[in-house]
Amino acid sequence: MVNSNKIKGRLVELGLTQKDVSTALNIAQPTANQKINNVRPMDLNEAERLSELLKISPEEFREYFFV
């Protein structure tokens, strides 16, 4: 389960949209929305790609992706 609030906050901080997330993860925009909102599970590869997009350090990774 991802920390939706932290991910959404980070998107705002960096001026990114869920469209940017869907492009980075190579998935449809509604699917990206569902993954960010914990409707669909996010796999580890997706979490790693999203952490790169959001410039999340390895030390912070757990705060965003293991709630």
N, C-alpha and C positions, 0 to 999 in steps of 0.2 A: 504494500500500500504506500502511495506517495503522499507527501505533505503538500496538498493542493494549495494551501494558502502561501506557503513559502515559494512554491514554483510560480504561482501567479504574481506574487510580489516581485520576484526576480525578473520575470518577463517585463513588468512595468519599469523596473529600474533600468533595464537594458534597452527599453523601447522596442521590444519584440512582440509579435502577435502569435496567436495559435496557428496561423497560416505558416509562420516561420518554423514552428515546431513540427507541423505536418510535413513540411519540405525536408527538414533535417532528418526526420524519422522515416521518410518515404512512405507516408500513410495519408489517407484522406483526412481533411480537416475535422469532420465530425468524429472520426476515430481518435484523433489527437485530443479533442475536447473530452471525450469519454475516458481516455487514459489519464489525463490530468485530473479529472474529477472522480477517479476511482470507480468508474462504472465498468471499465474493462481493465484487466491487469496489464501492467507494463513489465516487459521482460528485461533482463539485465542488460542486453545489448542496447535496447532502446533507452534505458536509464543512463547508460554510459554516453550515448550520443547526445542525449538531452543535457547531460552535465557539461559536455564540451560546449554546446551552444550557449548555455547559461553561465559558462565560465565558473563552474562550481569546483572548488579544490577537492582533492581526495579526502582531506580532513573534514570537509563539510558534507560530503556525499551522503553519509548516513542520516544527517538531519533532514535531507530532502527526500530520500527514497526508502527509508526504513522507519516507518512510523508505527 
